[in-house]
Amino acid sequence: MEFGWTPQENAVRIKAREFLAANLPADWQATAALSPGSQAVTDFSREICPKLHEAGLLLSHWPEEYGGVNASAWEHFIIGEQLWEVGEPRGPQYYNVNWIGPTILEYGTAGQKNYHLGRIREGNVIWCQGFSEPSGGSDLAGIRTRAVRDGDRYVVNGSKIWTSYARLAEFCILVARTGEGKRGVSVFLLPMNRPGITVRPIASVVGDGDLHEVFFDDVEVLAGERLGPEDAGWEVIRYSLNFERVGIPRYALALKTLDRAVMQLQAASAFGPVARQAAADAYASCEGARMMAYEAVDQRSKSRPGSGIASMARYAIVLAERKVADFVLDWAPHLFSSDADPMVATHHKRAIAAGLAAGAAEIQLNIVARDMLGLGVARGL
């Protein structure tokens, strides 16, 4: 692997840093300490995402026809690293740019592309993801939510759980069973204002607005809102998840948090040999996660088929997040309540969610066992 960056890639990183320095408010760290699904972060995302688009930093990797500049997957990932390092000012809209938009680009009809991608480009729409269910968690092979065809519409009944941003979302990318057998599922682009949808927040340490239960009681979905062919949702989901699993460079904020803790310990003359070893272990985990994420991006940039690399990278990121959180808890726990650096607590909350978001860590291990080791044990995606 080539570890250097091209002049263009370095220029993109500098451009992103300069944009953030000029556009994040002085109190941004306090806002970022809230959850991405909070009302405050969501409101701010509606302010900054149009500016990001104007600066060519929101969806530069998209085709020019839909508002991008055909930038490389690497350039998009570099931008993502800079945004996540400061606390992700796109809030819940990173969903739209990282994997919902690309999935619609790949499988959507002309009408779906024109309608949904235009709204995403404007930086003023919130999506949620109706994948996990109470009976099977992240094991998408066990989906029970069912969409029954009735002429030019479907009627949906069932429920989803751990659904981020559902309370404020205008649309849901929903997976429901439309046929029999493991692969008889379809994907829908469902407006969240349809009668029969009930959203209930799940209280958690992660923060307000991040986790919900969603119930569907005789919800009508039009056939024209199906993404891709009927009963072919498995392919659509796999495509989406290959973007999602490394769509968030979580190690960027983890590395920043580790730096903050080490600097505090050094200033207090408390960074002795044992602490240095623990910090080195956490740093190595972050760097390992970064290299695995880069391998997944490299595959994407070369249009290679998806593999277990994305799941390996995702699990490595989960481990790195936990290593950094544990280091701060062990060596600098006072930083969690420090008003001077609220981003430390922000990292900790997001590290907790890392093992659940984009498919539980255990599901990622099953995929690695199946796709990389050939053990044939995985049921999920």
C-alpha positions as CSV (number, residue, x, y, z in Angstrom):
1,M,0.0,0.0,0.0
2,E,1.2,3.5,-0.8
3,F,1.3,5.5,2.4
4,G,1.9,8.9,0.9
5,W,-0.7,11.5,-0.1
6,T,-0.9,13.2,-3.4
7,P,-0.7,17.1,-3.6
8,Q,-4.4,17.1,-4.4
9,E,-5.3,15.0,-1.4
10,N,-3.2,17.2,0.9
11,A,-4.9,20.2,-0.5
12,V,-8.3,18.7,0.3
13,R,-7.3,18.1,3.9
14,I,-6.1,21.7,4.2
15,K,-9.2,23.0,2.6
16,A,-11.4,21.1,5.1
17,R,-9.4,22.3,8.1
18,E,-9.6,25.9,6.9
19,F,-13.3,25.6,6.3
20,L,-13.9,24.2,9.8
21,A,-11.8,26.9,11.4
22,A,-13.8,29.6,9.6
23,N,-17.3,28.1,10.1
24,L,-17.5,26.4,13.4
25,P,-18.7,28.7,16.2
26,A,-16.7,29.4,19.3
27,D,-19.1,27.2,21.4
28,W,-19.0,24.3,18.9
29,Q,-17.4,21.9,21.4
30,A,-20.3,22.3,23.8
31,T,-22.7,21.6,21.0
32,A,-20.7,18.6,19.7
33,A,-20.8,17.2,23.3
34,L,-24.5,16.6,22.6
35,S,-25.5,13.5,20.6
36,P,-25.6,13.7,16.7
37,G,-29.3,13.1,16.9
38,S,-30.1,15.9,19.3
39,Q,-32.2,18.9,18.2
40,A,-29.2,21.3,18.6
41,V,-26.8,19.3,16.5
42,T,-29.5,18.6,13.9
43,D,-30.4,22.3,13.6
44,F,-26.7,23.1,13.2
45,S,-26.3,20.5,10.5
46,R,-29.0,22.3,8.5
47,E,-26.9,25.5,8.7
48,I,-23.4,24.0,7.9
49,C,-24.3,21.3,5.3
50,P,-25.3,23.9,2.7
51,K,-22.1,25.7,3.3
52,L,-20.1,22.5,3.0
53,H,-21.8,21.8,-0.3
54,E,-21.0,25.4,-1.5
55,A,-17.4,24.8,-0.6
56,G,-17.3,21.4,-2.5
57,L,-16.9,19.4,0.8
58,L,-20.3,17.8,1.3
59,L,-20.6,15.3,-1.6
60,S,-17.6,16.0,-3.9
61,H,-17.3,12.3,-4.6
62,W,-20.7,12.2,-6.2
63,P,-21.1,12.5,-10.0
64,E,-21.3,16.0,-11.4
65,E,-24.9,15.4,-12.6
66,Y,-26.0,15.2,-8.9
67,G,-23.9,18.0,-7.5
68,G,-20.5,16.4,-7.0
69,V,-17.2,16.8,-8.8
70,N,-16.4,13.1,-9.3
71,A,-13.7,13.3,-6.6
72,S,-12.0,10.1,-5.4
73,A,-13.2,7.9,-2.6
74,W,-9.9,9.0,-0.8
75,E,-10.7,12.7,-1.0
76,H,-14.2,12.0,0.5
77,F,-12.6,9.9,3.3
78,I,-10.1,12.6,4.1
79,I,-12.9,15.1,4.5
80,G,-14.7,12.7,6.8
81,E,-11.6,12.3,9.0
82,Q,-11.4,16.1,9.5
83,L,-15.1,16.4,10.2
84,W,-15.2,13.5,12.7
85,E,-12.1,14.7,14.5
86,V,-13.9,17.9,15.5
87,G,-17.1,16.1,16.4
88,E,-19.0,15.7,13.1
89,P,-20.8,19.0,12.4
90,R,-22.9,17.2,9.7
91,G,-24.8,15.6,12.6
92,P,-27.2,12.9,11.3
93,Q,-26.7,14.1,7.8
94,Y,-23.5,12.1,7.4
95,Y,-25.9,9.2,6.8
96,N,-27.2,10.9,3.7
97,V,-23.8,11.6,2.2
98,N,-21.9,8.5,3.1
99,W,-24.2,5.6,2.2
100,I,-27.8,6.5,1.7
101,G,-27.1,8.8,-1.2
102,P,-24.6,6.4,-2.9
103,T,-27.1,3.5,-2.5
104,I,-29.8,5.6,-4.2
105,L,-27.3,6.5,-6.9
106,E,-26.6,2.9,-7.6
107,Y,-30.2,1.4,-7.4
108,G,-32.6,4.3,-7.6
109,T,-34.9,5.2,-10.5
110,A,-34.5,8.5,-12.2
111,G,-37.4,9.9,-10.2
112,Q,-36.0,8.7,-6.9
113,K,-32.6,10.2,-7.7
114,N,-33.9,13.5,-8.7
115,Y,-36.1,13.8,-5.7
116,H,-34.0,12.4,-2.9
117,L,-30.5,13.4,-4.1
118,G,-31.5,17.0,-4.6
119,R,-32.7,17.2,-1.0
120,I,-29.5,15.6,0.3
121,R,-27.5,18.1,-1.8
122,E,-29.3,21.0,-0.2
123,G,-28.2,19.8,3.2
124,N,-31.6,20.0,4.7
125,V,-33.0,16.5,5.1
126,I,-32.7,13.9,7.9
127,W,-32.8,10.2,7.3
128,C,-32.9,7.2,9.6
129,Q,-32.2,3.5,8.9
130,G,-34.8,0.8,9.5
131,F,-32.6,-2.3,9.7
132,S,-32.2,-3.9,13.1
133,E,-35.2,-5.6,14.8
134,P,-36.0,-6.6,18.4
135,S,-36.0,-10.3,17.6
136,G,-32.7,-10.5,15.8
137,G,-30.8,-7.3,16.5
138,S,-28.3,-6.7,13.7
139,D,-28.9,-10.1,12.1
140,L,-30.7,-8.9,9.0
141,A,-31.3,-12.5,7.8
142,G,-33.9,-12.8,10.5
143,I,-36.1,-9.8,9.5
144,R,-39.7,-10.1,10.5
145,T,-41.1,-6.7,9.5
146,R,-43.3,-7.6,6.5
147,A,-44.4,-5.6,3.5
148,V,-47.4,-7.2,1.8
149,R,-48.1,-6.3,-1.8
150,D,-51.5,-4.9,-2.6
151,G,-51.7,-3.6,-6.2
152,D,-49.4,-0.6,-6.6
153,R,-48.7,-0.4,-2.9
154,Y,-47.4,-2.4,0.1
155,V,-48.8,-2.6,3.6
156,V,-46.0,-2.7,6.3
157,N,-46.3,-4.2,9.7
158,G,-43.5,-4.8,12.2
159,S,-41.0,-2.9,14.3
160,K,-37.3,-1.8,14.3
161,I,-35.0,-1.0,17.1
162,W,-31.8,1.0,17.8
163,T,-32.9,3.3,15.0
164,S,-30.7,6.4,15.2
165,Y,-32.3,9.9,14.5
166,A,-35.8,8.4,13.9
167,R,-37.5,11.1,16.0
168,L,-36.4,13.9,13.7
169,A,-36.1,11.9,10.5
170,E,-38.1,12.8,7.4
171,F,-37.3,9.6,5.6
172,C,-36.4,6.0,6.5
173,I,-34.4,3.5,4.3
174,L,-36.5,0.5,5.4
175,V,-35.8,-3.2,5.0
176,A,-38.9,-5.4,5.0
177,R,-39.7,-9.0,4.1
178,T,-41.6,-9.3,0.8
179,G,-41.0,-12.9,0.1
180,E,-40.0,-16.2,1.6
181,G,-36.6,-17.5,2.5
182,K,-33.5,-15.8,3.6
183,R,-33.2,-13.4,0.7
184,G,-36.9,-12.5,0.2
185,V,-36.5,-8.9,1.4
186,S,-36.9,-5.5,-0.2
187,V,-35.8,-2.0,0.5
188,F,-38.1,1.1,0.6
189,L,-37.6,4.9,0.8
190,L,-40.3,5.6,3.3
191,P,-41.5,9.0,4.4
192,M,-41.7,9.1,8.2
193,N,-44.9,11.1,8.2
194,R,-47.0,8.2,7.0
195,P,-50.0,7.2,9.2
196,G,-49.3,4.2,11.3
197,I,-45.6,5.0,12.2
198,T,-44.9,5.4,15.9
199,V,-41.4,6.4,17.2
200,R,-40.4,5.9,20.8
201,P,-37.0,7.1,22.1
202,I,-34.8,4.8,24.0
203,A,-33.1,6.5,27.0
204,S,-29.4,5.8,27.1
205,V,-26.0,7.3,28.0
206,V,-25.3,7.8,24.3
207,G,-27.5,10.8,24.3
208,D,-30.8,12.3,23.4
209,G,-32.1,11.5,19.9
210,D,-29.7,8.7,19.0
211,L,-31.7,5.5,19.7
212,H,-35.4,4.7,19.1
213,E,-37.9,2.0,18.6
214,V,-40.1,2.4,15.5
215,F,-43.4,0.6,15.0
216,F,-45.2,0.1,11.7
217,D,-49.0,-0.6,11.9
218,D,-50.6,-1.0,8.5
219,V,-48.3,1.6,7.0
220,E,-48.8,2.2,3.3
221,V,-45.7,2.3,1.1
222,L,-46.0,2.9,-2.7
223,A,-44.5,0.5,-5.1
224,G,-42.6,3.5,-6.6
225,E,-40.9,4.0,-3.2
226,R,-39.2,0.6,-3.4
227,L,-35.5,0.8,-4.0
228,G,-34.4,-1.8,-6.5
229,P,-36.4,-4.9,-7.6
230,E,-38.8,-6.7,-5.3
231,D,-37.1,-9.5,-3.2
232,A,-33.7,-8.2,-4.3
233,G,-33.1,-6.2,-1.2
234,W,-30.2,-8.3,0.0
235,E,-27.9,-6.9,-2.7
236,V,-29.0,-3.4,-2.0
237,I,-28.3,-3.8,1.7
238,R,-24.9,-5.3,1.2
239,Y,-24.0,-2.4,-1.1
240,S,-25.1,0.1,1.5
241,L,-23.3,-1.6,4.4
242,N,-20.0,-1.7,2.6
243,F,-20.2,2.1,2.6
244,E,-21.6,2.3,6.1
245,R,-19.1,0.1,8.0
246,V,-16.2,2.3,7.3
247,G,-18.2,5.4,6.6
248,I,-17.3,7.0,9.9
249,P,-13.6,7.3,10.6
250,R,-14.1,7.0,14.3
251,Y,-10.4,6.5,15.0
252,A,-9.9,10.2,14.1
253,L,-11.7,11.5,17.2
254,A,-10.2,8.6,19.2
255,L,-6.6,9.7,18.3
256,K,-7.5,13.3,19.2
257,T,-8.9,12.2,22.5
258,L,-5.8,10.1,23.3
259,D,-3.6,13.1,22.5
260,R,-5.6,15.3,24.8
261,A,-5.3,12.8,27.7
262,V,-1.5,12.3,27.2
263,M,-0.9,16.0,27.1
264,Q,-2.8,16.4,30.4
265,L,-0.7,13.6,32.0
266,Q,2.5,15.1,30.7
267,A,1.6,18.5,32.1
268,A,1.0,16.9,35.5
269,S,4.2,14.9,35.3
270,A,2.1,11.7,35.6
271,F,3.0,10.1,32.3
272,G,5.2,7.3,33.7
273,P,6.3,4.0,32.1
274,V,3.0,2.1,32.7
275,A,0.9,5.0,31.4
276,R,3.2,5.3,28.3
277,Q,2.7,1.6,27.6
278,A,-1.0,1.8,27.9
279,A,-1.1,4.9,25.6
280,A,1.1,3.1,23.1
281,D,-1.3,0.2,23.1
282,A,-4.2,2.5,22.5
283,Y,-2.3,4.4,19.8
284,A,-1.4,1.2,18.0
285,S,-5.0,0.1,18.0
286,C,-6.1,3.4,16.4
287,E,-3.4,3.2,13.8
288,G,-4.3,-0.4,13.0
289,A,-8.0,0.5,12.6
290,R,-7.0,3.4,10.3
291,M,-4.9,1.1,8.1
292,M,-7.7,-1.4,7.8
293,A,-10.2,1.4,7.0
294,Y,-7.8,2.6,4.3
295,E,-7.7,-0.9,2.8
296,A,-11.5,-0.8,2.5
297,V,-11.4,2.6,0.9
298,D,-8.7,1.4,-1.4
299,Q,-10.9,-1.5,-2.6
300,R,-13.8,1.0,-3.1
301,S,-11.6,3.4,-5.1
302,K,-10.6,0.5,-7.4
303,S,-14.2,-0.6,-7.8
304,R,-13.4,-4.0,-6.3
305,P,-16.3,-6.2,-5.0
306,G,-17.1,-5.9,-1.4
307,S,-15.5,-8.4,1.0
308,G,-15.0,-9.0,4.7
309,I,-12.4,-6.3,4.8
310,A,-15.1,-3.7,5.7
311,S,-16.2,-5.8,8.6
312,M,-12.6,-6.4,9.8
313,A,-12.1,-2.6,9.6
314,R,-15.3,-2.0,11.5
315,Y,-14.4,-4.4,14.3
316,A,-10.8,-2.9,14.5
317,I,-12.4,0.5,14.9
318,V,-14.6,-0.7,17.7
319,L,-11.6,-2.1,19.6
320,A,-9.6,1.1,19.1
321,E,-12.5,3.2,20.4
322,R,-12.7,1.0,23.5
323,K,-8.9,1.1,24.1
324,V,-8.9,4.9,24.1
325,A,-11.9,5.1,26.3
326,D,-10.4,2.7,28.8
327,F,-7.1,4.6,28.8
328,V,-8.8,7.8,29.7
329,L,-10.9,6.1,32.4
330,D,-7.8,4.5,33.9
331,W,-5.4,7.4,33.7
332,A,-7.3,10.7,33.3
333,P,-10.9,10.2,34.5
334,H,-11.2,13.8,35.5
335,L,-11.4,14.8,31.8
336,F,-14.9,13.3,31.5
337,S,-16.2,16.1,33.7
338,S,-13.9,18.8,32.4
339,D,-15.7,21.9,31.1
340,A,-12.4,22.9,29.4
341,D,-12.5,19.9,27.1
342,P,-16.0,18.5,26.6
343,M,-14.9,16.5,23.6
344,V,-13.4,13.8,25.8
345,A,-16.8,12.9,27.1
346,T,-18.2,13.2,23.6
347,H,-15.7,10.6,22.4
348,H,-16.7,8.3,25.3
349,K,-20.4,8.4,24.4
350,R,-19.7,7.7,20.8
351,A,-17.3,4.9,21.6
352,I,-20.1,3.2,23.5
353,A,-22.3,3.3,20.4
354,A,-19.5,2.0,18.1
355,G,-20.1,-1.6,18.9
356,L,-23.8,-1.3,18.0
357,A,-23.9,1.1,15.1
358,A,-23.6,-0.3,11.5
359,G,-24.2,-3.8,12.8
360,A,-23.2,-5.2,16.2
361,A,-19.6,-6.1,16.7
362,E,-20.5,-9.7,17.0
363,I,-22.2,-9.7,13.6
364,Q,-19.0,-8.2,12.1
365,L,-17.0,-11.1,13.5
366,N,-19.5,-13.6,12.0
367,I,-19.0,-11.9,8.6
368,V,-15.2,-12.1,9.0
369,A,-15.6,-15.8,9.9
370,R,-17.7,-16.4,6.8
371,D,-16.0,-14.2,4.2
372,M,-12.4,-14.2,5.3
373,L,-12.0,-17.6,7.0
374,G,-14.5,-19.6,5.1
375,L,-16.1,-21.0,8.3
376,G,-19.7,-20.6,7.0
377,V,-21.2,-19.6,10.4
378,A,-22.7,-16.2,9.7
379,R,-26.4,-15.5,9.2
380,G,-26.2,-11.7,9.1
381,L,-24.9,-9.4,6.5
